[in-house]
Amino acid sequence: MDHAVTTRSLLARAGQAVIVLVSVAVATFALGRILPGELATAVLGDTATPEQIAEFNRKTGADQPAVEQFRTWFTGVLHGDFGTSALTGQKVSDALADRAVPSLLLVVFAEVLALAVAVPLAVWAAYRRGKAPDKAANAGSFVLLATPQFAIAVLLIYIFAVQLGALPATGYTPPEQDPAQTFRTLLLPAVTLALGLAAVYYRVLRAGVLETLQQDYILAARAQGLTPRQVLFRHTLRPSLLPLVTLVGLNFGFLVGGAVIVEQLFAIPGLGTYALGAVQTKDFTVLQGTVLLIAAVYVLVNLAVDLLYGVLDPRIRHAR
């Protein structure tokens, strides 16, 4: 029975994911058609004649009805073909594969750093609630939350790249060329993202731990003679992680395509800069493919987070 319920839950969530992705595809396609300007003008220039524009539209299929354009594009997407950039002539699927790697590496690196700092600090601060360490951690998190990302990035570049010369200020090295250099080129941008994330994660987890410590079963565990360490790590931490896991999933999907400022400052060829360039050049095929890929990552990560709830808290699994 439990297995059947789990299977139905998975199928239901998979169906919801498909609906979301199709909706994103339709919305992105429509958005590309209502943005001001035309791709033909962006490619051919303002001096293009009406005949040249008409010929360009015929070759790219832009003269077809919108429904037919969407059907052709989405049919290709279902077969792994996201179309071809009219500006560069490069297949969008190939470009996305190249751009996705640095973005995913950056986000995973930043999330790991943020969690490595936030989780132990939040548990420690909650255990020492109201004491000097707790107040210091709270003050530090407020400072990080109030500091813009670009200011953190500039400060890190000045200290570690300009003054110390320990790390490169900009650029990206693919891992297949030199994994050690990939780590070095991603360290500063990852720390830039991680500092803000760690401040948010710290505050969410600290609040969750404090709330869990007030539950009746925690009081019962203490009455049984368990040490504070055993109460924290055996009975408090896992249920307190639920809000944090939700936030990590949401941030992961957002950062894959939303870390544009960091990618621009550190010259990382990720999905964010690729999508921004597509908007500026009105390359709708690239924009559609990039947004759909980011949405797919977002949906898959949050589906995994939803399944992880049952692992962290068996009551959720049984309720399903």
GUVEXBA-777930 format. One record per atom (N, C-alpha, C, O, CB): x, y, z. Coordinates in steps of 0.1 Angstrom, whole numbers, plus 5000, padded with zeros to 4 digits. Glycine has a CB too. Layout:
REM residues N
XYZ;...
REM end
This chain:
REM residues 320
500849885000;500050005000;500950135000;500650224992;499150005012;501950135009;502850245009;503550264996;503750384991;503850235020;503950154990;504650164977;503750224966;504150304958;505150024972;502450184967;501450234957;501250384959;501150454949;500150154958;501150424971;500950564974;502150644969;501950754964;500750584989;503350594972;504550664968;504550674952;504950784947;505850594972;504250564945;504250574931;503250674926;503550744916;503950434925;502050674931;501050774927;501450914930;501251004922;499750744934;502150934941;502651064944;503751114934;503751224930;503251074958;504651024931;505651054921;505051084907;505451184901;506650934919;504051004903;503351024890;502651164890;502651234880;502450914887;502051194901;501251324902;502251434901;501951534894;500451324915;503351424908;504351534908;505051544894;505351654889;505351524918;505251434887;505851434874;504851504864;505251574856;506151294869;503551474866;502551534857;502451684860;502351764850;501151474860;502551724872;502651874875;503851934869;503752054864;502651894890;505051864869;506251924864;506051944849;506552044843;507451824866;505451844842;505251854827;504351974824;504652054815;504551724822;503251994832;502352114830;503152244832;502952334824;501152104840;503952244842;504752374845;505652404833;505752514829;505552354858;506352304828;507352324817;506652364804;507152454797;508152194815;505452304801;504752344789;504252484791;504352564781;503552244787;503752524803;503352654805;504452754803;504252864798;502652674819;505652724809;506752814807;507152824793;507452934788;507952754815;507052714785;507452724771;506452814763;506952904755;507352584764;505152804766;504152894760;504353034764;504353124755;502752844763;504553064777;504753204781;506053264776;506053384772;504853204797;507153184775;508353244770;508253274755;508753374750;509553144772;507553184747;507353204733;506553334731;506853414722;506653084727;505453344739;504653464738;505453594741;505253694735;503353454746;506253584752;506953704756;507953744745;508153864743;507753674769;508553654739;509553684728;508853754716;509453834709;510153564723;507553734715;506853794704;506353934707;505954004698;505753704699;506253964720;505754094723;506854194727;506554314729;504754084735;508054144728;509154234731;509354334719;509154294708;510454154733;509754454722;509854554711;511054514702;512054464707;510054694716;510954544689;512054524680;511954384673;511154304677;513354524687;512654364662;512554244655;513954184653;514954254653;511954274641;514054054652;515353984651;515954024637;517154034637;515153834652;515154034627;515654074614;516454204615;517554214609;514554084603;515954304621;516654434623;517854414631;518854484628;515654534629;517854334641;519054314650;520154244642;521354274644;518654234662;519754154633;520754084625;521254164613;522454174611;520253944621;520354214605;520654284593;521054434595;521654484586;519554274583;520654494606;520954634608;519754724604;518854674597;522154674600;519754844608;518654934606;518554974591;517555024587;518855064614;519654954583;519654994569;519054884560;519054894548;521055024565;518654774566;518054664558;516854704550;515954774556;517754534566;516754664538;515554694530;514354604533;514654494539;515854684515;513154644530;512054554533;512154414526;511754314531;510754614528;512754414514;512954284507;513954194515;513754074516;513554314493;515054254520;515954174528;515354124541;515554004545;517254264531;514554204547;513854164559;512854044556;512753954564;513054274566;512154064545;511153954541;511853824538;511453724542;510354004529;513053834532;513753714528;514353644541;514353524542;514953744519;514853734551;515353684563;514253614571;514453504576;515953794572;513053674572;511953614579;511453484572;511053384579;510753714579;511553474559;511153354552;512153234556;511753124558;511153374537;513453264556;514453164559;514353114574;514552994576;515853214556;514053204583;513953174597;512653124601;512453074613;514453284605;511653134592;510253094596;509553194604;508453164609;510352974604;510053324605;509353424612;508153474605;507353544611;510353534615;507953444592;506753484585;505653384587;504553414582;507153504570;505853274594;504753184596;503853234608;504253314616;505353044600;502653174609;501753214620;502353174633;503153074634;500353144619;502053244644;502653214657;502453074661;503353014667;502153314667;501253024659;500952884664;501852784656;502352694662;499452854661;502052804644;502952714636;504352724640;505052624641;502852744621;504852854643;506152864648;506452794661;507452724663;506553014650;505452804670;505552744683;505552584682;506252514688;504452784693;504652534673;504552394671;505952344666;506352234670;503452354661;506452414656;507752364650;508852364661;509652274662;508152454639;508952474669;509952484679;509752384690;510752314694;509952624685;508552364695;508352274706;508552134702;508952054710;506952304712;508152104690;508451964685;509951934685;510351824688;507851944671;510652034680;512152014681;512652004695;513551924697;512852134674;512152074704;512552064718;512351924724;513151874731;511752164727;511151864720;510851734725;511851624720;512051524725;509451694721;512551664709;513551574703;514951624707;515951574701;513451564688;515051714716;516351764720;516951874712;518151904713;517351654721;516151934703;516652034694;516052164698;514852184696;516352004679;516752264703;516252384708;516352494697;516052614699;517052434720;516652454685;516752554674;518152604672;519152554678;515852664677;518252704663;519552754659;519552904661;518552974657;519952714645;520652964667;520753104668;520853174655;521753134647;521853144677;519953264652;520053344639;521253434639;521753474628;518753424637;521753474650;522953564651;524253494649;525053534641;522953634664;524453384655;525653314655;525653184646;526753144642;526053274669;524553134643;524453014635;524752884644;524752774638;525353014624;524952904657;525252784665;523952724670;522952794673;526052834677;523952594672;522752524677;522652564692;523552554699;522952364675;521452594695;521152644709;521452534719;521852554730;519752694710;521052404716;521352294725;522852284728;523152254740;520752164719;523652304718;525152294721;525552404729;526352384739;525852294707;525052524727;525452644735;524952624749;525752664759;524952774729;523752574751;523252554764;524052454772;524352464784;521752514764;524452344765;525352244772;526652304777;527052274788;525652124762;527252394769;528452464773;528252554784;529052564794;529152534761;527152634784;526852734794;526352674807;526552734817;525852834788;525652564806;525052514818;526152464828;525952474840;524152394815;527252414823;528352354832;528852464841;528852434854;529452294824;529352574837;529852674847;528752724856;529052744868;530452794839;527552744851;526452784860;526152684871;526052724883;525152814852;526052564867;525752454877;526952434887;526652424899;525452324870;528152444882;529252424891;529352544901;529552524913;530552424883;529052664896;529052784905;528052774915;528252794927;528852914896;526752734912;525652724921;525952614931;525752634943;524352704914;526352504927;526652394936;527752424946;527652404958;526952264929;528752484941;529952534949;529452634960;529752624972;531052594941;528652734955;528152834965;527152774975;527252814987;527352944957;526352684971;525352624980;526152534991;525852545003;524352534973;527152464987;527952384996;528652475006;528652445018;528952294988;529252575001;529952675010;528952735020;529252745032;530652775003;527852775015;526852845024;526352745035;526152785046;525652895015;526052625031;525452525041;526552485051;526252465062;524952405033;527852475046;528952445055;529152545066;529552515077;530152425047;528852675063;528952775073;527652795081;527652805093;529252915066;526452785074;525252825081;524752715090;524252745101;524152845070;524852585087;524252485095;524952475109;524252485119;524352345088;526252455109;526852445123;526652575131;526552575143;528252405122;526752695124;526652815131;525252835137;525152885148;527052935121;524252795129;522852815134;522552725145;521952775155;521852785122;523052605145;522852505156;523552555169;522952555180;523252365153;524752605167;525552655178;524852785184;524752795196;526952685174;524452875175;523852995180;522552965187;522253035198;523653095168;521752875182;520452845189;520752775202;519952805212;519652745180;521752695203;522052635216;522552735226;522352725238;523152525214;523252845221;523752945230;522853075229;523353185229;525252985226;521553055227;520653165225;520753275236;520853245248;519253115225;520853395231;520953515240;522353535245;522553645251;520053495251;523353445242;524653465247;525453545236;524953575226;525353335250;526653585240;527553665231;527753605217;527653675207;528853685237;528053465216;528153415202;526853425194;526953455182;528553265203;525753405200;524453425193;524253565188;523853585177;523253375202;524553665196;524453805192;525353835181;525053915172;524653895205;526653785182;527653815172;527253755159;527353825148;528953765176;526753635159;526253565146;525053645140;525053655128;525953425149;524153685149;522953755144;523453895137;522953925127;522053785155;524353965144;524854085138;525554065125;525354145115;525754155148;526353965124;527053935112;526153895100;526353935089;528053815114;525053825103;524153785093;523353915088;523153925076;523153685098;523054005097;522454125093;523354205083;522854265073;522054215105;524654215086;525554285078;525654225064;525654295054;526954285084;525754095063;525754025050;524454045042;524554065030;526053875052;523354045049;522054055042;521954205037;521354225026;520954025051;522554295043;522354435039;523454475029;523354585023;522554525051;524454395026;525554425017;525154375003;524954255001;526854375022;525154464993;524854414979;525954314974;527154324978;524754534970;525554224965;526454124960;527654194953;528754144954;525754034950;527354294945;528454354937;529554414947;530754424943;527954464928;529054474958;530054524968;530954414974;532154434975;529354604979;530354304977;531054184982;532054144971;533254114974;530154074986;531654134959;532454084948;533654184946;534854134945;531654074935;533454314946;534554404944;535554394955;536754404953;533954554943;535054384968;535954374979;536754244978;537954244981;535054374992;536154134975;536954004974;537954014963;539053964964;535953884971;537554074951;538554094940;539754174945;540854144942;537854154928;539454284952;540554374956;541454304966;542654324964;539954504963;540954234975;541754164985;542554054979;543754044980;540954124997;541853954973;542453824970;543053824956;543953744953;541453714970;542653914947;543253914933;544154034931;545254014926;542053934923;543854154936;544654274934;545754274944;546954284941;543854394934;545454274957;546454284968;547254164970;548454174970;545754324981;546654044971;547353924974;547753844962;548753774962;546553834983;547053864951;547353794939;547253644940;547853564933;548853824934;546353604949;546253454952;545253394942;545353274940;545753434966;544253464937;543253404929;542953494917;543153624918;541953394937;542553444906;542253524894;540953604896;540053564903;542053434882;541053734891;539853824893;538753784884;537553794888;540353964890;539053744872;537953704862;538353584854;539453534855;537653824853;537453534846;537753424837;537153294843;536753284854;539153414835;537153194834;536653064838;537452954830;537652974818;535153044835;537952854836;538652744830;537752614831;537352574842;539952714837;537352554820;536552434820;537252324828;538452314827;536252384806;536552234835;537152134843;537852024835;538851964840;536052064852;537452004823;538251904815;539651954811;540451874807;537451874802;539852084812;541152134809;542152134821;543252084820;541052284804;541552184832;542352194845;541452204856;540952314860;543352314844;541152094863;540152094874;540652194886;539852264892;539951964880;541952194888;542452284899;542252424896;541852504904;543952254901;542452464883;542252604879;540752634878;540352754881;542852624865;539852534875;538452564876;538052594890;537252694892;537652434871;538552524900;538252554914;538752694917;538052774924;538952454923;539952734913;540452874916;539652984909;539353084915;541952884911;539152954897;538453064890;536953074896;536353184895;538353034875;536452964901;535152974907;535053014922;533953034927;534452844905;536153014928;536153034943;535653164947;534753174955;537553014948;536153274941;535653404944;534153434941;533453474950;536553514937;533753394929;532253414927;531453324935;530353364939;531953384912;531953204939;531153114947;531053174961;529953164968;531752974948;532153224967;532153294980;531153414980;530453434989;533553334984;531253484969;530353604967;528853564969;528153624976;530553674954;528453454962;527053414963;526853344977;525753364983;526753304952;527853274982;527653194994;527453285007;526753245016;528853104996;528153395007;527953485019;526553525021;526053525033;528953605018;525953575011;524553615012;523653495015;522653505023;524053685000;523853385008;523053265011;523253215025;522253175032;523453155001;524453215030;524753165044;523953245054;523453195064;526253165046;523853385052;523153465061;521653425062;521153425073;523353615058;521053405050;519653365050;519453225056;518553215064;519153365035;520353135052;520152995057;520352995072;519652925079;521152905050;521353075077;521553075092;520353115099;519953055109;522753165095;519753225095;518553275102;517353185101;516653165111;518153415096;517153115090;516053025088;516252905097;515352865104;515852985074;517452845097;517752725105;517752755120;517252675128;519052665100;518252865123;518252905138;516852915143;516552865154;519053035140;515952985135;514552995139;513952855140;513152825149;513853085130;514252765131;513652635131;514152555143;513352475149;514052565118;515452565146;515952485158;515352535171;514952455179;517452505158;515152675172;514552725184;513152685185;512652655196;514652875184;512452675174;511052635175;510952485178;510052445186;510352655162;511752405173;511752255175;512152225190;511552135196;512752185166;513052305196;513452285209;512252305219;512352265231;514552375213;511252375215;510052395224;509052285223;508052285230;509452525220;509252185214;508252075212;508251975224;509251965231;508552005199;507151915226;506951825237;507951705237;508451665247;505551765238;508251645225;509051535224;510551575227;511351485232;509051465211;510951695226;512251745230;512351745245;513351715251;512551875223;511251795251;511251805266;511251655271;511851635282;509951875271;510551565264;510651425269;512051365267;512451295276;509651345261;512751405257;514051355255;515051405265;515851335270;514551395241;514851525269;515651585280;515351515293;516251495301;515451735281;514051485295;513651415308;514251275309;514451225320;512151415309;514551215297;515151085297;516651085301;517250985302;514951015284;517251205302;518651215306;519551235294;520751215296;518951105314;519051255282;519951275271;520751405272;520251505277;519151275257;521951405268;522851525268;522351625258;521651595249;524351485265;522651755260;522251855250;522751825236;522051855227;522851995255;523951765235;524451735221;523551625215;523151635203;525851685222;523151525223;522251425217;520851475214;520251435204;522151305228;520351565222;519051625219;519151705206;518251705198;518651715231;520251785204;520351865192;520451785180;519751805170;521551955194;521351685180;521651615167;520851495164;520651455153;523151575167;520251435175;519351325173;517951355170;517251295162;519451225184;517451455178;516051485178;515651625172;514451645169;515451475192;516551715172;516251855168;516551895154;515751955147;516851955178;517751855150;518251905137;517451855125;517051935116;519651855135;517051725124;516351675112;515051745109;514851795098;516151525113;514151755119;512851825116;513051975114;512252035107;511951805128;514152035119;514452175118;514952205104;514952325099;515352225128;515352105097;515952125083;514952145072;515252185061;516852015080;513652115075;512652125065;512552255058;512552265046;511252085070;512452365066;512352505059;513652535052;513552595041;512052605070;514752485057;516052515050;516152445037;516552495027;517252475060;515752315037;515752235025;514852305014;515252315002;515252095027;513652355018;512852425009;513552545003;513452564991;511552465016;514152625011;514852745007;516052714998;516252784988;515352825019;516752605001;517852564992;517352524978;518052564968;518652444999;516252454978;515752414965;515352534957;515552544945;514652324966;514652634963;514152754956;515352834952;515352884940;513252834965;516352854960;517552934957;518352864945;518852934937;518452954969;518452734946;519252664935;518652694921;519352734912;519252514938;517352674920;516752704907;516852854903;517052884891;515252664907;516752944913;516853084910;518253114905;518453194896;516453164922;519253064913;520653104910;521153054897;522053114891;521553054921;520652934892;521152884879;521052984868;521952994860;520352754876;519953064868;519853164857;519853304863;519853394855;518653144850;519853314876;519753454882;520953514887;520953624892;518753444893;522053444886;523353494892;524053584881;525253564879;524253384896;523253664874;523753744863;524853844867;525953854861;522653814856;524653914879;525654014883;526953944886;527953994882;525054084896;526953834893;528153764896;528853714884;530053724882;527953654906;528053654875;528653604862;529253714854;530353704848;527653534854;528653834854;529153944846;530454004853;531454024846;528154064846;530454014866;531654074873;532853984872;533954034870;531254094888;532653854872;533753754871;533953694858;534753604856;533553644882;533253744848;533353704834;533153544832;534053484826;534753744828;532153494838;531853354838;530753334827;529653394827;531353294851;531053244817;530153224806;528953134809;528953024805;530853174793;528053184818;526953094823;525653124816;525653194806;526853114838;524653054821;523353074815;522753214817;522053264808;522352964821;523053274828;522553404831;522953504820;522153584815;522953454845;524253514818;524853604808;524353564794;524153654785;526353604808;524153434791;523653394778;522253444776;521953494765;523653234777;521353434786;519953484785;519953634784;519153684776;519153434797;520853704791;520853844791;521253894777;520653984771;521853904801;522253824771;522653864757;521553834747;521453914738;523953784754;520753734749;519753704740;518653814741;518053844730;519053564743;518353864752;517353974754;517854094747;517154164740;517054004769;519154124749;519754244743;519754244727;519554344721;521154274748;520054124722;520154104707;518854064701;518754044689;521254014704;517754034709;516453994705;516553854698;515853834688;515854094695;517453774702;517653634697;516653544704;516953484714;519053584699;515353544699;514253474706;514453324708;514053274718;512953504699;515153264698;515353124699;516253084711;515952994718;515953064686;517253164713;518153144724;517453174737;517653094747;519453234723;516653284738;515953314750;514953204754;514953164765;515253444748;514253154744;513253044747;513952924753;513552864762;512453014735;515052884746;515752764751;516352774764;516352684773;516852724741;516952894767;517552914780;516552914791;516752854802;518353054780;515452994789;514452994800;513852854802;513652824814;513353094796;513652784792;513052644794;513952554801;513552474810;512652584780;515252564798;516252484805;516352524820;516352434829;517652494799;516352654823;516352694837;515152654844;515252604856;516552854838;513952664838;512752614844;512752464847;512352414857;511552644835;513352384837;513452244839;514352214852;514052124860;514052174827;515452284853;516352264865;515652294877;515652224887;517652344863;514852404877;514152454889;513052344893;512952314904;513452584886;512352294883;511352194886;511952064891;511452014901;510452164873;512952024885;513651894890;514151904904;514051814912;514651854880;514852014906;515452034920;514352034930;514551974941;516252164920;513252114928;512252124938;511451994939;510851964949;511252234934;511351914928;510751774929;511651684939;511151614947;510651714915;512951704937;513851624946;513751674960;513751594970;515351644941;513551804962;513351854976;512051804982;512051764994;513352014976;511051794974;509751744979;509851604983;509251564993;508651754968;510651524976;510851384980;511751364992;511551275000;511451304968;512651464994;513551465005;512751485018;513251445029;514651565003;511651555018;510851585030;510551455037;510651445049;509551655026;510151355029;509751225036;510951155042;510751075052;509251135026;512151185038;513351125044;513651195057;514051135067;514551135034;513551335057;513851405069;512851395080;513151395092;514051555065;511551375076;510451365085;509551255081;508651275072;509751505087;509551135087;508751025083;507251055084;506450995078;509050905092;506851155093;505451185094;504851235081;503651215078;505251295105;505651305073;505251355060;505051245051;504051235043;506251455054;505951145051;505851025042;504550945045;503850905036;507050935043;504350925058;503150855062;501850925059;500850865055;503150825077;501851065060;500651145057;500351125042;499151125038;500951285060;501351115033;501051095019;500450965016;500150935005;502351105011;
REM end
